[in-house]
């Protein structure tokens, strides 16, 4: 009987241990299910332009397409008045960001950067465009490589700067899961804020001095291109529209600048004509009346 009792108690203790182990395993499974999964960076950018872009604008778009392998380029948008179609185009192309280049009068270029379909969106004026082929810099990087993003600390000092920084991080930050991206980081994209304008530069990261290939590693930067300057005009709450979040009071449209220049030139012409009339009037006032005893009358 004693042996039977011992065997029963041993079996009961084993069953309790198994039950505890199962409960512990269940707790571990529950904890593993509760832990959040790592979110993947799934950013895709749709890039397109309007009708009327010049060769310089088109080359700038080609340079950006080369630098950002997660960009999907689409055909030109026929109408400039139906920007509400852009979120639908981005959805059809499975993109959650949009870069839209709007050309006006074949000389002014505006850039729309937006998160689709819910926003926000930023409208900017593009100036001082210099493409890679035009600059012919000595820097070089692998096509399809991922680039680091460097933002000026002044972006964090302003509300619209923080919003712009977050939006540019989504658009210009190449995700590691991009289909055309290569697992290399050999260049850096810099965004500097000066005079309320965003200055864009692209540099190659050189780890060794080419003049001293066997020397110690010395990290340096060599510019690749392109270059351009962005002037923020207005930030909207939605995608390509909605309530205005920020408006730049210092921005003057290039059409207004050209109109002021023509008006100034017209005022110069008016001033010159007025001076000629004043000169003729002074000459008339200084002219003496003909005397009756003048030689022309006496010996006529």
HELIX and SHEET records of a PDB file:
HELIX    1   1 UNK A    2  UNK A   34  1                                  33    
HELIX    2   2 UNK A   55  UNK A   67  1                                  13    
HELIX    3   3 UNK A   83  UNK A   85  5                                   3    
HELIX    4   4 UNK A   86  UNK A   92  1                                   7    
HELIX    5   5 UNK A  132  UNK A  135  1                                   4    
HELIX    6   6 UNK A  153  UNK A  157  5                                   5    
HELIX    7   7 UNK A  159  UNK A  172  1                                  14    
HELIX    8   8 UNK A  254  UNK A  286  1                                  33    
HELIX    9   9 UNK A  295  UNK A  298  1                                   4    
SHEET    1   A 9 UNK A  71  UNK A  73  0                                        
SHEET    2   A 9 UNK A  45  UNK A  49  1                                        
SHEET    3   A 9 UNK A  97  UNK A 104  1                                        
SHEET    4   A 9 UNK A 108  UNK A 115 -1                                        
SHEET    5   A 9 UNK A 121  UNK A 130 -1                                        
SHEET    6   A 9 UNK A 227  UNK A 238 -1                                        
SHEET    7   A 9 UNK A 197  UNK A 206 -1                                        
SHEET    8   A 9 UNK A 182  UNK A 194 -1                                        
SHEET    9   A 9 UNK A 145  UNK A 151  1                                        
SHEET    1   B 7 UNK A  71  UNK A  73  0                                        
SHEET    2   B 7 UNK A  45  UNK A  49  1                                        
SHEET    3   B 7 UNK A  97  UNK A 104  1                                        
SHEET    4   B 7 UNK A 108  UNK A 115 -1                                        
SHEET    5   B 7 UNK A 121  UNK A 130 -1                                        
SHEET    6   B 7 UNK A 227  UNK A 238 -1                                        
SHEET    7   B 7 UNK A 241  UNK A 247 -1                                        
SHEET    1   C 8 UNK A  71  UNK A  73  0                                        
SHEET    2   C 8 UNK A  45  UNK A  49  1                                        
SHEET    3   C 8 UNK A  97  UNK A 104  1                                        
SHEET    4   C 8 UNK A 108  UNK A 115 -1                                        
SHEET    5   C 8 UNK A 121  UNK A 130 -1                                        
SHEET    6   C 8 UNK A 227  UNK A 238 -1                                        
SHEET    7   C 8 UNK A 197  UNK A 206 -1                                        
SHEET    8   C 8 UNK A 220  UNK A 223 -1                                        
END                                                                             
